[in-house]
Amino acid sequence: MSRRCRHGGVLIILGRAAERERIAAVVAGASAGAGGALVVRGEAGIGKTALLAHAVRLARGPVRSRADGVPRGTRVLRGAGHADEAAQPFAFLDLLLRPVRYQVARLPEPRATALLAALDGDADGERDRFAVRRALLSLLCRLAAERPLLCLVDDARWLDPASTDALAFAARRIGGERIALLIAARDGDAALAHGLPELPLGGLGAGAARDLLRELPAAGPLPAVGPQSTERIIAEAAGNPLALRTLAAALGAEQRADGLNPHAFYDGTAPVAGPVPGEFRARLEGLPASVRTLLLVAAAGDDRDLVAMAQAAETLGLDHADLGHAERAGLLQVAGLELRFTHPLLRAVAYQAATTEERRAAHRALAGAAGPDGEERCAWHLAAAAAGPDEQVAARLQWVAERAGGRRGHTAHARAARLTPDRRVRARRLVTAARAAFDAGLSDDAERLADEAAALTADPGVAAAAARVGAGVAFERGLTRTACRTLIDGAALIGDRDPAELLLMLSEAVRCGWQAGDPRLLGDVEPVLRTLALGAVSLGRDSPLAPLPAALSAVVAALRTDPSGVGPVRALAAAANCPMPAELNHRLMTSAIGVAVTGPESAADSAAEFAARCRRDGLLGRLPYALHSLGHVQLHQGRHHAAETTLQEGLARAVETGRLHWANQCRALLAWISAVRGDEARCDAFSADAMTDVPEADVVEGNALAAAYTSWARALLDLGYGRTAEAFARFEALWPTVPCSAAIRRAPDHIEAAVRCGRPDAAARPLALLEAWNEHNPSPAVRAVTERCRALLTATGDAEQHYAEALRLHAETDQPYERARTELLYGQWLRRVRRRAKARTHLEAAEEAFQLLGAHPWTVAARTELEATGVPAASPPGPLAPVGGGLTHQELQIVRLAASGASNREIATRLFLSPRTVGNHLYRAFPKLGIKRRAELSRLGFG
């Protein structure tokens, strides 16, 4: 399938690398005098026409590389068969040769006369057919003598027999000429293609299919397809590009927040349109009514269960003869106890062609055939069969929703709400569906459902829950100020009704205000928290949650008065020790706050479990947040390769689901990784994207955390390249900004920049922050970094004690980046006090660790120090030497996941590849890395 690239407007084809190479070889062979014919064969809509168009671009494009070999100036003749002209002799030949008809008269007699008679419709059937064959071949050879010739024949099934005969004769005789003949034929078309080389086209892979679906809204007037439909479309379309586009258009038009039955691929009424669906529709109209009903039953369920279908068909009075008729018509195929439609679009056409009552009858029959193990299928089919609100069916579907969770849970909640007669109950179910839609990554649906729920009832609980959904949508769109205000207003509606929900909304308001970097917003939250803290009226003094309002109030006060100081660290640590709702505790432990307060070791398991749960339960809306949290923890652990893979996936999932806030946070951390590696251009690009990908009218919203990390990344880049004055100035400019977690993390770099600039006095504030962090998080990793900073600020020989203690503490953790930074500074100190031999030991360890991390400027710094100790100069890596031995981006992703212990199948699932493709990438990657076994990846630092 082709699409238009965003840069340069160049049409390219998705997922057809091998096929493009084969087409290019045929076109290039024509220019070299080694022409020939090739039949591009596949089912309707598989992409044959797109490949013919690619051949035209190759032929008419500018001179390309020698490897491509296609010269400028190739002549192109093309035409497509048409059903209306299939019975008219030589109709297609007249169409194909019309641009060069003037050349026919130059052929020798009697060939010119015979061919002109054929084109004019005056040929005398069989008597002139042989002469026309020879004349066509002569004309093609004459044209090829002037310049290479590319002939394209599309829709070969509709060629008239006379044109087919002449083209087949020529196709078998153009070898050695400067002629390329490409023929697009469907499976089963043999008249023209017999005996010619073939290029069979299978379906696109899952990755290319997803790429195509992502491109569709930008490529034409197609509605966007949400994540809950994408997998269904990909599975049903079987890689057929036309089916992908057509089903996306139909489902996009039909897709609403009420959800679609996952046990019936297509249960809407929007027609699947286009020539191929029209052709199938015509074929269905010619079938007996009983066969059409059988096809409808098969289309109404997607489990391809022949037994269930047969039982449902029997209920409707059908029998096996109808199934045999459908098979003989080439519409259904039966293999064992499974059946499938012979083309991906036939299912949708068969379903849409039926009347509403016929569809309901089919669903009722399928519900009856579901059996005791098919309760979920039964509920969905009963819902599809319902003619209006039905509480019994709604309650049954609600039960399904609670069991399913994730994307399927959202659709079940939404459909259950639509079937609910009581307005209040419907409102509660709608707001539950809104929350499920939000978790599934469907922000637009979530917002619409929440608004509908709030409009149905004056219930404050429903209004507050709807406000929370709206705030979540605003937050994920990067509008943290809007989200904070919405949460404050929604919390006011709860009052004494639900203390846990009230605290959760207020805590989320604190988080939004904190990340927006706006103390005024936090000021709006503080009075509410203070009131709760003073009276504990709504909570009750015996409630385990009673201490939490005071703790959150202290956090707000500290963030307002001293956002980058010691106070917020202490307040957050105290809040973390309070009893709290499970969801709030989970959010705290997997956030930047949790990492800062409890340390990466404590947060790592929570973050990994959170990401695993999001994948397992289909919570696509939460997955970007989970992946950002996991990547953030991995960075703190010094696992930069793993963090990059996680954050790249988080960025991709955030963009797919419209989670702009988390997209920005992932970009900010990727900018930091780029800074460590010395990649200035990549650092700047990620930083710029992180600060601009928000709605223009709210450009200042939601960027405090991203701004803190991107600014830190830029300062770290300066520090790594020895631009210490610039680095120090950037760190100083960052000091008054929120949030405190970023201030804690960048404190060691701030201290180092101050010392290297001769301003140790400026290190007092960041050191105090580190000391406070030590007080509440006495982990070996935190203490090691603090000891390193104390050594930097010690002017006497006592510095060595601090360095030694830092290295001892590093040995208790696995943080290669921080340990390497300590080894480098210690080695520098030892060299300055003329203890070169010992300095070399630490500098060599630092250089090796930095090389494995791909930290180019720091590797160069360690090498420079080594040379200053008398070690002979070595050839340093070129600027930004490739991490991982020159692996491609895909190979690098796969290697990192393999090093983490993931199997080929697990990697394939993560990256939307096949396990075989993963294995091939590893086979090519291992020699580049100089290893032979998977187990050797860990020693290269990829774990």
N, C-alpha and C positions, 0 to 999 in steps of 0.2 A: 504494500500500500504506500502511496506517495503522500507527502505533505510538504508544506512550504516552511522552510527554515526561517527562524526569526531574524537571522543576520544575513543580509544580502539577497533575500528573496529567492534562494536557489531551491528548486524542487529536489528532494532526495527520497529514497525509499527506505522504509523501516524494515529491519529484520530480514533482509534478502542479500546479504553480502556474497554468498556463494553464487547465487543466481545472477547477480550483477556482474560478477567476474566472468561467468559463462557468456552472457550477452556481449560484454565488452570484447571477449576473445573472438566472437563471431564477426562483430563489426570491424574490429581491427584486422581480422584475417582477410576481409574483403579488400582493404586498402593494400594488403601485401600480395594480392593475387592468389589467395588461398581461400576463396569464398566457399559458401555452402549454405544449406538450409538448416533451420532448427525449429522444431515444433515446441512451443510453450504450452504445456497441457495442464489442465486443472478444472475444478468445478466452477460454476458460475460465481463471480465475485471474488475469486481467490487472489487476483492481482495480475492477471495476464496482461491486461491493457496497460497497467502501470509500468510493467517491464518493457513493453513496446515503446511507450513514451520515453522511458529511460534510454532506449537505443537511439531514438531521435535526438535526444540531448547530447549523447556521445558523438553522434555523427555531425551535428550542426554546431557543436560548441567550439570554443577556442582550442588551439593546439595544446595538447596536454603533455604529461610526462611521457618519456620514452616507454615506460612500462605499460602505459595505456595504449600507445601506438595508434590512436585514431587521428587522422589528419583533418584539417579544415577542408570544407568544400564537398563532403560526400553528398550525393544527390539522394533524396528521399522520395519514394513513392509509397503511398499508403491508402488503404481503404478497408471498409468493414462490410461484411455481409449483412443483408437485411431480409427479414422474412417475406416481405411483400414482393421482393425481386427474385426469390429463390427459384421460381419456375420460368424466368425469362432468360433465354440462352445468352451467354456472354455479358450479362448485366454487370457483374462484378468486374470483369476485365475492362469494360468501358469506363467504370469508375476509377480503377487503378491507373489506367494509362492516359486519362484525360489530360494531365499536365504535359505529357510528352507526345501527344497525338500527332503533332506536326512532324515528328521524327519518323512516323510510320511510312510516309511516302518515299523516304530515302532508302527503304529496303528494296532489294532486288525483286523483280517480278518472278513468279506470281505471288510471292509471300506478302508483298505490300497489299495487293488486291484482296487476298484472302483475309488478312487481319482487318483491313478497313471494312470489308463486308461484315465481318463478325461484330465489330464495334458499332456499325450502323444498323445491326439487326437483320442483315440480308444474307447471312450465311446459310448454306443449304445443309444443315444438320450434319449427319455422319460423313457425307462426301467431302465436306470442307474441314472437318475437325482435325485431321492429320496436318493439313496445310497451316491451320491456325496454330497448332502446337509449335511447328518449326518456325513460323513467323514470330511468335512471342519470344522464343529462345533467341532468335537472331536480333530482335529489337533490344532485349536486355543486354546481350553481349555488346552491341553497338554503343549503347549508353554507357556501359562499364568501361569501354575503351577510352571515353572522354574523361571520366572521373569515377571513383568508387560509387557503387549503387547499393542503397538499402531499400528493400521492398518489405512492407509490413502488411500482413493479412490478419485482420481481427474478425472475431465472430465467424470462424470458418464453417460452423455448422449451417449457416444460412447462405453459403455460396451456391450459385446455380451449378448444375452438373457440368455444363460446357466449360465454364471458367475453371472449375475444379480440375477437370481433365487437362486443360492446357497448362495450368500452374504446376500440377503434379509432374507432368512431363518435363517442364523446365527445371523444377526443383531437383530432380534426380540427375541433372546434367550441368549444373553450374559450378561444380568443383573445379578449382584452378582458375576461375574467373574472379574479377573484382566485384563480386555480387554477394550480398548477404540477404537471405530470404528468411524472415521470421514470421511464423504462423501461430496465432493464438487459437487453440482448439479445446473444446470441453472434453471431459472424460467420455469415451464412447464414440467420438467423432473420428472416423477412420478414412473417409474418402480421399481427402487431400494429404493426410498425414502418413499414410501407409508407407512403411519402409524408410522413413526419414528419422534422423537423430531427434531425440526428445529431451526436453527439460521439464520434468514433472514438478509441479508446485504443490507443496503441502501447506498446512496452516501456519500462521505466524506463531512464534513462541510466545509464552505468557508475558515476558518482558516487553517485546515489541508490541503486543496487543495493548498493554497498559500505556505504552508511549503513544500509541495511536489514539486511544480514548482520551488521553490528556490533551492531545492536539486538536480534537474535534471542535470544541467550542470556539477556538481561535481560528479554525479553518473555514467555518461556514456557519449558517444560521441554525446550529444545533443546540438544544438545551444542554446544560452541564449535567453530567452523570455523577451521582453521589457515590461514595465508597460502598454503600450497601448494595448497589446494583452492579458495580464494576465486576466483581468476581462472578456474578451470575451471567453477565453478558459474555465474559471471556470463556466461561465454561460452555455456554450454549453455542457461541459462535464458532467454536473449534478452530480458532485462528483464521477464519475467513474475514478479510477486511471489509467486504461489502456487508456481511452480516453484522460485524461490529458496529459499523456506521449506522445501518438501518435500525438495529435493535436499540442502539443508544438514542437515536432520534425518537423512536416510539416510546421507550421507557422514560426518556427525559421529558417528553410531553405529558406522559401519564403519571410520572413519579410525583407523588405528593406525600405529605407527612403521614397520611393514613397507612402507608406501607403497602408492600406487595407480597402476596403469598409466596413464601420460599419453596413451597411444594408444587407450584405451578409457575413455570418460568414467566409466562406472559398472561396476566389476568386483567389487563386494562382494555380500553376500547379504542385507543388511538391507533389508526391503521399503520401497518408497515408498508411504506410506499416505494415505488420505483419499478423499473421494467422487470426485474427478476421476480419480485413478489407478485407483480401483475401476471406474469407468465404462470406462476404456481397457482394463483387464484383461478385463472382460466382452466387449468388442469383439474382443480377441485370441482369446479362447476359441472364438469362433464361426468362426474362420478355418481353412482347411486347414493341416495340419501343415507342409507345404512353405513356405507363406507365413510362418508363424510362425518357421520356421528362417531364412528370408531376412531377416526383421526382426531376428532375433537377430544375424546376421552384420553387418547395418548398425549395430546398437547396440554391438557389440563393438569397433568402431574409430571414432575420431572425426575422421578426416581427410576424411570425406565424399568419398572417391575412388571414383567409380562403377566405374572400371576394376578397381581392386583388389577391390572388393566382388564384382563380377561373376566375377572369377577364383576367389575363395574360394567363392562360391556354386556355381560349376561343379564345384569339387572335392567339394562336398557333394551333388552330384546335382541341383541346382536349375537352373531355366532362366528365360528372360525372361518367360514367362507368369506366374510367381510375382510378379515385379516389377510387372507390369501389374495383377495382382489387388490388390497392396498400394496402388497408386496409385488405383485405382477405389474402394477402401475408404476413401480419404481419410486414409491413414496416412503415406504417403511422397510426396514431390514430387521430381521430377527436372528439373534445369535444366542443360543441356549435359552435362558430365562430372561434375557434382556432384549429390548427393542429400541430402535432409534430411527429418527427421520433421516432421509438420505441427503438432505441439505439443511444447513442451520436455520434458514429462513422459513422452512416449511412448517415448523411448529407454530411460530407466531402467526403465519397466514391461516393455518387451520383453525386456530383459536379465534382469531379476529373475524373470520368469515362467518362464524356462527352467530345466532341471535342471542340476546341476553338470557332468555328463558332456557335455550338449549345449553348455554354454558352453566347455568345454575343446576340444571338437571345432571350434567356431567359431574359437577363437583359433589352433588348429593350422592351420586353413585360411588364416587371415589371415597367419600367419607365412610360410606357403609362398607367399603372393601378394605378399610385401613386395618382392621383387626385389633386385638388387644395390645399389640406392641406398637401400634401406630397412633397413639393418642394425640400427638402433636399434629400429624398429618390430618387426622380426623377433624381437629379443631379448626385448622386453616381452611379445609375444604368446606366445612359448615359455614365459616365466615364468608367465604366466596359465594356460597349458595344463598346467603341471607338476602331477603328483598328489602329489609329495613332494620331499625333498631331491634335488638333481641338480647335481653339481659342474660339469658341462659348461655347463649353462644359467646357473649362478651365475657362473662365470668370464666368460661372455659378457656378462652383465648388469653385472658389475664393470667391464668395459671400457667399457660405455655410461656408467656412473657417472663414471668418470674423465674422459670426454670432455664430459659434460653440465655438471657443476658446478651450483652454486646449488641451487634447490629441486628440480629434476628429478634432480640428482646425489644429493641426500639420499634420495629415494624409491628410486632404483636401488641405492644402497649398501645400504639397509635390506632391500630385497627379495632382493638377492644374498646377504646374510647369512642370511636365512631359508631359502634354498635350499641352503646349504652343509652338507655332511654332517659334516665334521671339526670337532670342538668348538673347537680352538685357532684354526683358520682362521676359523671363524664368529665367535669372540670378537674377532679383529682387525678383521674386516669390520664387526662391530657398533659397535666404538668409532670406526671411521672414519665410519660412518653417524651416530653421535652427534655427532661434530664437524661433519659436514655439516649435520645438523639444527639445531645451534646457530647456525651461520653463516646458515642460512635463516630464522632467527627463530622456531624451534620449540623453546623451552626445555623444555617438559614432555616432548616426545618425546626430546630430547637426553638429559635426565636419566634417563629410563626405559631408553633404549638403553645408556647408559654403565653403569648398575647391572646390567643383564642381561649385558653383556660381562664385567664384573668377577666376576660370579658363575659364569661358565662355566669360568674357568681361573685358575691361581695365577701365571701369567706376570706378573712385576713390571712389564714394559713396558706391558702392557695395563692393569694396575691404575693405573699412573701416568698413562697417557693418559686413563683414565676419571676419575681424580681431577681432572685439568686441566679436563675438560668440566664436572664438577660444580662446580668453583671458578668457572668462567665463568658458569654459571647463577646461582650465589649472588651473584656480583658484579653481574650485570645486574639482579638483584632488589633491589639496594641493600644486600646483606649482605656488605660488604667485609671485615669481620673474619673471618667464616666462610670467605670465599674465600681469605684470606691463610693461615689455618691449614690449609685443605685443600691448598693448593699446597705448603706446607712439608712436610706429611706425604707428599704424592705425590712430591716431589723426593727424599725419603729412599729411595724405592723404586728409583730409577733407578741410583744409585751410579755405577759407571764405564761403564755400558752406552752411554749417549748423552749426551756432554758438551754438545752444542748444546741438546738438549731440556732438560737439567738447568738450564743457564743461563737458558733462556727461562722455565722455571717459577719459578726464583728471582727473576728480574727482575720477573715478574708479581706475585709475592708482595710484592716491594718496592713496586710501584705500588699494590697493594691496601692495604697497611699505611699508605702515605703518604696515600692519599686517605681512609682511615678516621680519620686524625689520631690514631693510637695508637702512640706510640714503643715501647711494650712489644712490639708485633707486629714492628716493625722489629728489635728486639733479638733476636727468635727467628731472624731470617734472617741476621743479621750473623755469628754463629759459623760457619755453613755456608760462607758466602762467604769468610771469613777462612781457613778450612781449605783451600779450593780455591786461594786466592791464595798461600798459603805454600808449598804443595807442587806445585801444578799437576799433581797426580798423574794425575787422570783425563783432563786435557786434553792433557798432553804439553807439554814446554817449547818445542817447535817449533811448536805450534799457533798459528795467527793469533788464536785466541780467548784465549790465555793471559793477556793483560793485563786482560781484562774482569772477572774476579772481584775483583781488587784495586780496580778503578775503581768497581764496584758497592758493594764494601765501604766505600769512602770516602764514597760517596753516602749510604749508610745511616748511617754514623757522623755525618756532617754534619747529616743530617735529624734525628737523635736529639738532638744536642747544641745545635743552633742552627737550628731549622726555618725561621725567617724571616730569617736572617742571610745573610752573604756566603758562608759555607762551602759550603752546598748549591749555589749558583750555580757556584762554581769546580769542585766535584766533578762536577756534572752536565755541565759543559762538557768536562771531561777524559774522562768516560764516553762522551760523544757522539763523541769522536775515536777511540775504540777500535774495532777490528774486532768485528763482532757478527753474530749470525744475521739473515738478511734480514727475518724477521717482527718481530724486536725492533727493528731499525733503523727499520722502517716505523712501528711504534707510537710510537717516540720522536720521530720527525720530525713526526708529525701530532698530537702531544699538546700539552697546555699546557706541558709541560717543554720540548718542542722549540721552541715559540714563544718561550719565555722565554730559552732558551739560544742558539738560532740566529737568532732574529728572525723576524718575520712574512713577510719576503720569501722566505726560504729554505723556510719551511714551507708557503707558499701553494700551490706547484705539487704538492707531495706530498699535501696535503689534497684538492685538486681532483681529482687522479688517483685517490686512494683512493675518493672518493665516486662518481666515474664508473665505477670498476671494480665497486663494490658494485651499482650499478644494472645494469650490463651483464651481470654474472654472476648476478644474482638473489640476492645475499647480503643478504637483508632483515634478518638479525640484526645484521650489522655496519653497516648503513646509518645507524642513529641515531648510532653512534659517529663515523662518517665525516662526517655532516652537522654534528654538534656541533663536530668539529675544524675543518671548513671555516668554520662560522659564527664560531668563535673567532678564526681567522686573519683573517676579513673585518672583525671588530671591531677588531683590532689595526691593520688597514690603514685604518681610518676609514670603511669602506664600510657604514655602519649600516643603510641600507635593504636592501642585499643580505643582510647578516647576519641581519636580522629574518626575511626570507623563508626563508632557509636554516634558521634555528633553529626557526621555526614548523613547517616540514616535518619537521625532526628530532624535534620534540616529538610530532607526530602519528604518525610511524613508530615512535617508542619506545613510545608508549602501545599502538599496535596489536600490537606484538610482545612486550609485557611487559618491555621494557628500562627498568625503573624508574630505574636509576642514571643513564642518559643522559637520560631524561625530566627528572630533577631538574637535571642540569647545563644542559640547554637552558633550563629555566625560570629558572635562576639568571642566565644571560646575558641572557635577555629582561627580567628584572628590572633589569639594569644598563642596557639600552637605554631602558627606561621611565624610569629615573632621569635619564638624559641629556635626555630629552624633558620632564622635569618632571611626568610622570604619576604622582602619588603613589599613587593608588588601584591602578593597574595594577602598579606596582612592589611594593606591599605584597602584592597577590594572588599574583603570581608567586613572591615570596619565601616566602610562607606555604605555597604548594603544593610548592615545592622542598624544604621542610623537613619535610613531613608525609606525603608519599606513599611511605612505606616501612612494612613490617610493624610493627605496634604493639610487638611484643616486642623488636624490634631497632631502635627508633627512633633510637638514636644512631649506628647503623652507616652508613658510606658518605656522610656529609654534610659532611665537612671542606671539600672543594673548593666544594660548593654553598654552605655556610655562609660561606666566605670571600668569595664573589662577591656573595651577597645582602647581607651586612653592608657590603661595599664599596658596593654600589648604594645602600643607605640613607644612608651617609655622603656619597656623591656628590650625592644628592638634597638633603641639607642644605647642602652646599657651594654648589650651584647656586643655591639660594634665599637665600643669604647668611646661613644659620644656622651661622656658622663655629665657634662654641663647641661646638655639638652635633656638627658634623662632626669636629672635632679630637678630641673625646672618643671618638667611635666608632673613628677610626683608631688612637688609642692603645690602645684595648681589643683591637684586632685584632692588634697587633704580635706577641705570642708565638705566634700560631696558625700552623698549616701550612695550605696548602703554600706553598713559597717562590715559585712562579711568580706566584701572586696577589699576594704581597707586593711583587714586582718591579713588577707592573703598576700597583698602587695607590700606589707610592712617590711619584710626582709630585703626586698629589692630597693625600697625607699631608703632604708638604712645604708645599704651598700653604696647607692648612688651618692648619698650625703657624705659618707666617709671618703669615697674616691674623689669627691670634689673639694675636699678639705673643709667640709662643714659638718663635723660630728655633732655640733650643738643642735642641728636640725633633726637629728635622729632621735631626740628625746621622746617626741610624741608617738612615732610608730613603735618605738621600743616599749613604751608604756602599754600600748595596745597588745603587743606580743606577751608582755608579762601578765596582763589580765587574762589573755587566752590561756596561758600556762596555768593560771590559778584555777580555771574552771574546766580545763581539758588537759590534764597532765599526761597526755599520751607521749610515747617515745618520739614520735615524729615531730610533734609541736615543740617538745623540749629540745630536740636536736637543732632545729632551726633557730630557736632562741639562743642556745649556747653559741652557735656560729655568729650571731649578731653581737653577742656580748664580746666575743673574741675580736671582732672588727673594731669595737669601741674601746678595747683595752690597749693602752699604749705601752704597757710593760711586758715583761716576760710571762706574766700570768695568762697572756693570750693563748699560749700553747695548751694550758690546762682546759680552757674552754673548747678549743678545737678537738682535743683528744676526747673530751666528754661528748662532744657532738658526734664524733665518729662512732663512739661506743653505742650511743643511742640509735644512730642510723643502722647499726648492725642488727638492732632488734626489730627493724621494720624493713619493708621492701619498697623504697622510694628512690630509684636510681638517679632521678634528676636532681633532687635536693642533696643527695649524698655527693654527686659529682660536683655540685656547686661548692659544697664544703671542702671536698678534696682540692679543688682548684684554689680556693682562698687560702687554705692551709699550706698548699705547696708554694704559693706566692709568698706567704709570710716566711716560710722556711728558707726560700731562696734569698730573701732580703736580709735574713740574719746569717747568710753564708753557710747554711747547712744543705748543700746542694744534693748530696747523695740521698738524704731522706726526702728532700723536696721532689726528686725525680719519681720516687715510688708513688706519691700522691698525685702528681701531675699526670703520670702515665695512666693511673686508674681513672682520673677525670677524663682524659682524652678518649679512652676506650669507651666509657659510658656515654659521653656526648656523641661519639660516632654512631653508636647503636641507636641513639635517640634521633639521629639526624639533625642535631643541634649544631649547625655549621659555625656560627660565630663563636660559640663557646668551645668547639673543637679547635678552632684556629687559636683562640686565646690560650688554651692548654698547651698546644704545640709550640706557640711562641715562648711561653714560660719554660718549657722543656729545653728549647734551644738556648735559652739564656743560662741554663744550668750546665751547658756544655754538650748536650746531646746533639749529634749531627742533624742538620736540617733534612727534613723529609719533604717529598712532593705532597703538598697539601691537596685535599680534594678541591676540585673546581667549585666555583660559586654554586651553592645549592646542589651538591652532588646528590643524585637520586637516592632517596631512602629505599633500601631494599634491593640494591643491585640492579637498578634499571627496570624494575617491574612496571608493567602497565598499571593504570589505575584499577582496573578490574582484578588483575592478578594480586595487587597489593591488598585490596579489600578481602579477597578470598584467603590469602596467606594469613592475614591478621585474625580472621575468624577461625581458621584451622588451628592457629597457635593457641587460641583460647580454649580449644578442646571440642569445638563444634564438628559434627560429622558432615560428610559431603551433602547428605540429605538436608540437614539443618541449615547449612550454608545456602543451599539452593532455595530453601523456603525464605530465608532472610533476604536474599538478593534477587528473588524471582527468576531463577535460572533452573536448568535441569541438573540433577546430580552428575550426569555424564559431562556436562559442560564444566562443572566445578572440577571434576577429576582431570579434564584436559588442561585447564588453567594451572592446576597444581603441577601437572607433569611438565609444563613449560617453565614454571616458576622455579622449581627446585634447582635445575642446573645454573640458572642465573644467580642463585644464592649460594652455590657451591655446596649443596647438601643433597642427600639421597633419600632421607626419611623424614616423615612428618614430625617425629619426636625431636629432631634437631632444630626446629624453629624457635624453641624457647631460648636457646643460648644466643640467638641473634637479636633478642630483645623485642620479639613481636608479641609476646604474651601480655 
